[in-house]
């Protein structure tokens, strides 16, 4: 089964968040803001912009008034907004959880109902991960003071447990602010 195209959702998210943008503007935002969790090259972005224009998810605006007539400005269409809304509403699973930071990045306001939904899904997913890790630790590891073998395995489990605990604390804190 082919992997789903993620870049269209990111482009739609950028246009939703920022309004009208050129491809160059998008590259800059990738470089300066999104690179912490996603990257794109020119050779990926520009063909995707063309595909999305052909699919009528985005539209090109007139470049009149710009000093450089080669600049193409894009904006999201109603079809693109619908596609973006569907992406935001997708159930978060272990397979697509790596996309959650992108979704969060594109949410403009704390009052957005999408935000609470995403955070609650993340909370449930990561509670389950934490429970699984605790179970693995209790099955595989003796109490910390008695670990003499498999110390590396212990370290990895301990790091994963701490990551989940801190992430759940962060989620709970964010939910309490809504």
PEPEMO-V351309 format. One record per residue. OMEGA is omega in degrees with one decimal (none if undefined). Layout:
# PEPEMO-V351309
OMEGA
OMEGA
This chain:
# PEPEMO-V351309
-178.6
177.6
178.3
176.4
-179.7
-176.1
177.4
178.6
179.4
178.1
178.4
178.1
178.2
-179.4
176.6
-177.0
-170.9
-174.3
-176.2
-179.2
170.8
174.5
178.9
177.1
-179.7
178.0
179.2
179.7
174.6
-176.8
-171.2
-173.4
-171.0
-174.6
177.4
-177.7
176.1
176.4
179.8
176.1
176.2
-175.9
174.2
-172.2
-171.5
173.9
178.6
175.8
178.4
178.5
-178.0
174.4
178.3
179.5
-179.7
172.5
174.9
176.6
176.7
177.3
175.8
179.5
175.4
179.9
176.6
-179.7
179.1
-176.7
178.4
-179.2
176.2
179.6
-178.5
170.6
-178.2
177.4
176.1
176.9
177.0
177.4
178.6
179.5
179.1
178.9
178.4
178.2
178.1
-175.9
179.4
177.1
178.7
179.2
176.2
-178.5
-176.5
-178.2
179.0
178.5
-177.5
177.5
177.1
179.7
-179.9
-178.6
-174.9
-179.4
-171.8
-173.3
177.4
-179.0
-179.4
178.4
177.8
-177.7
-179.0
179.2
179.7
-178.8
178.9
176.1
177.6
179.9
-179.7
-179.9
-175.6
169.9
178.6
177.1
-179.4
178.8
178.5
-179.3
178.2
178.0
178.9
-179.2
-178.7
178.7
-171.3
-169.3
170.9
176.2
-171.6
-177.0
-175.9
-178.4
177.9
178.0
179.5
-176.8
177.2
177.7
176.6
-178.8
-179.2
177.7
-179.8
178.4
180.0
177.2
179.7
177.8
-179.0
178.9
-178.0
178.3
177.2
174.9
179.0
179.3
-179.3
177.8
-180.0
178.4
-179.8
179.8
-176.5
none
